Amino acid sequence: MELEQSVVKKIQMSKMLYDLGNECFKSQYNIEKIGTGVILLQDSVEIFLLAVCEQLNISLDERVAFPGLLSKIEKKINEEIPLKRQMLNLNTQRVNIKHLGFSPPNYDDCKEFVNEVKLFFLEVSNRYLKTDYESISFLELLKNDKVKELLEQAENFYKNKKFKECQINCRKALYLEFEKDYDIRGFERESELSASNDLQNSLQRLLSTFTKAPSYARNMQYIEKNVKEPVDYIVIDRISFEIDLKNYGINSLDFRNIRNITPNMYYFEDEDEWAIKDEYKYENYNEENAEYCLRKTIEILLLKQRYFEKTMYSPLSKKLKSMIIKNRKANIYKKASTYSSVVYRLKEDCQYKIDILDETRGLKEKIIFLHIFANEVELVKNEDGNETPVTVDNPPDFFYGYILKEEIKNFQK
């Protein structure tokens, strides 16, 4: 059963309260702490029950007392909830301490609460949420499988007290979601291109479109002068980075804190290898920092994910993300203007695969242009009879620029 995001949040809060309550029970001779532990454990169970009610679509029109939550769930599941008597006993002890002003409880009367509450969570989750309680985490909500895997490993590292590894994995996750967008390594290859200047220029402009690195760093001269080790390939534009974080609703201080207590790194995607610049900051690798990194990294990634889930994409980008054009003539302009120079002319006897990046009004004319990247292709028939575009050789015609939207409409007819 897929849990709602708000349900996961409640269960995460419940887990935190349980852990705090559990800590209180480790001092059996400190009766005041035991009393605090009882209150925390009951609060933990109550929030968990609210999560169960939400997941099972149980209506709660007004604040319902603890026994009432149990009754509503039982009515929904049509049976007695596991460990009901023990949970009611916990609630009674909590009421006695917090509301009736009774003296702190006897340790022997409460020592089983920690185990009983944990068993209650396990049983109820398994039976009615159809989910393993231990696996319930904000990680379940992440959709990027590679990032999710890194953070699952980070959780395991944290549980096994491998705090350095935990923190490094958190930074890897943030790198893939944020820092890699500022990678300038692609511009290093411009000297390797043996194609024509026009092709070099087209590819260079395309690279510029897909990196957020500042413009001054998008060239071979900058790389030769400033890149001395792999991490130098990441050149963050501070202003655009801060704007992105603000748009996502992310506290930039949290992001900076994580970067300060984790090593810089670079990911060689083509080799699937990480270069970690470990500065031997041993004092940074500890339980407190690892817990902070793990908690805040998940929070940051969910905020970004939620932002994009709410973003509405234009119908154009959905319908015309990629298309094949063949046997037509059209001009591709350097700028969004028919007065601009023509960077390419579609040939009537050729076929092209066109990727549409976005659309815009013209610079001087009140007409719409499509911002495109494209290349010449051949359509090859598969075994099932369908045609697949294959890039032609010797060398392929790549082009990048603006085409009149009306031209695209004509091609669709």
Secondary structure, 3 states (H helix, E strand, C coil): CCCCHHHHHHHHHHHHHHHHHHHHCCCCCCHHHHHHHHHHHHHHHHHHHHHHHHHCCCCCCCCCCHHHHHHHHHHHHCCCCCCHHHHHHHHHHHHHHHCCCCCCCCHHHHCCHHHHHHHHHHHHHHHHHCCCHHHCCHHHHCCCHHHHHHHHHHHHHHHCCCHHHHHHHHHHHHHHHCHHHHECHHHHHHHHCCCCHHHHHHHHHHHHHCCCCCHHHCCHHHHHHHCCCHHHHECCCHHHHHHHHHHHCCCHHHHHHHHHCCCEEEEECCCCEEEEECCCCHHHCCHHHHHHHHHHHHHHHHHHHHHHHHCCCCHHHHHCCEEEEECCCEEEECCCCCCCCEEEEECCCCEEEEEEEEEEECCCCCCEEEEEEEEEEEEEECCCCCEEEEECCCCCCEEEEEEEHHHHHHHHC
